[in-house]
């Protein structure tokens, strides 16, 4: 392989890698927006956690207390 072909392959590889990262990032951002909009999860609570991170603050969400979860540890 000569030098120009190597540079061409490197350029295409970089382009497709940046394109893949772009698609992954925006799909993740859209999924967060969609979950916030439908009410599945409230991300405003998590943003307030930055300012209220003391050990005596109340939990943001309740834990699941299923019997299946307890049995998995035994």
C-alpha positions as CSV (number, residue, x, y, z in Angstrom):
1,X,0.0,0.0,0.0
2,X,1.4,3.4,-0.9
3,X,1.2,6.5,1.3
4,X,-1.7,8.2,-0.5
5,X,-3.9,5.1,-0.2
6,X,-3.1,4.8,3.5
7,X,-4.1,8.5,4.0
8,X,-7.3,7.9,2.1
9,X,-8.2,4.9,4.2
10,X,-7.3,6.8,7.4
11,X,-9.6,9.7,6.3
12,X,-12.5,7.5,5.6
13,X,-12.0,5.6,8.9
14,X,-11.9,8.8,10.8
15,X,-15.1,10.2,9.1
16,X,-17.1,7.0,9.8
17,X,-15.9,6.9,13.3
18,X,-17.0,10.5,14.0
19,X,-20.3,9.8,12.3
20,X,-20.9,6.7,14.5
21,X,-20.1,8.7,17.7
22,X,-22.4,11.5,16.5
23,X,-25.3,9.1,15.8
24,X,-24.8,7.4,19.2
25,X,-24.6,10.6,21.1
26,X,-27.7,12.2,19.5
27,X,-29.8,9.0,19.9
28,X,-28.9,8.9,23.6
29,X,-29.8,12.6,24.0
30,X,-33.1,11.9,22.2
31,X,-33.9,8.9,24.4
32,X,-33.3,11.1,27.5
33,X,-35.6,13.8,26.0
34,X,-38.3,11.2,25.2
35,X,-38.2,9.6,28.7
36,X,-38.5,13.1,30.3
37,X,-41.3,14.1,28.0
38,X,-43.4,10.9,28.6
39,X,-42.9,11.1,32.3
40,X,-41.1,7.8,32.6
41,X,-38.2,9.4,34.5
42,X,-37.8,12.9,36.0
43,X,-34.2,14.0,35.3
44,X,-34.7,17.3,37.1
45,X,-34.5,15.4,40.4
46,X,-31.1,14.1,39.4
47,X,-29.8,17.5,38.5
48,X,-30.8,18.8,41.9
49,X,-28.7,16.0,43.4
50,X,-25.5,17.9,42.5
51,X,-26.5,20.7,45.0
52,X,-28.0,18.4,47.7
53,X,-25.5,15.6,48.2
54,X,-25.3,15.4,51.9
55,X,-25.6,12.0,53.7
56,X,-28.8,13.0,55.4
57,X,-30.8,13.9,52.3
58,X,-33.7,11.7,51.3
59,X,-33.3,9.1,48.5
60,X,-34.5,10.1,45.0
61,X,-36.3,6.9,44.3
62,X,-37.6,4.0,46.5
63,X,-35.8,0.7,46.1
64,X,-37.7,-2.4,44.9
65,X,-38.3,-4.8,47.8
66,X,-39.2,-7.9,45.8
67,X,-38.6,-11.4,47.2
68,X,-36.8,-12.3,44.0
69,X,-34.1,-9.7,44.7
70,X,-33.5,-11.0,48.2
71,X,-33.3,-14.6,47.0
72,X,-30.7,-13.9,44.4
73,X,-28.1,-13.0,47.0
74,X,-28.5,-16.3,48.9
